[in-house]
């Protein structure tokens, strides 16, 4: 199974967005950017896509273990 990293925004992109839109301090923007990226990764791993033929990562693990 091939990982698709282009679905995640980089920490730099999120940081720049926070700085430009909300003008938060550097440390807070970096902390929030890391948390936002982590949440986006978790959300994409937990989602089950109805439009996609490929299962989400947790769903793929369950299928490989024999759960249906």
Protein Blocks (a to p, Z undefined) as FASTA:
>chain_A
ZZdfklpccfklmmmmmmmmnopafklmmmmmmmmmmmmmmmmmmpccfkbmbdcfklmm
mmmnopZZ
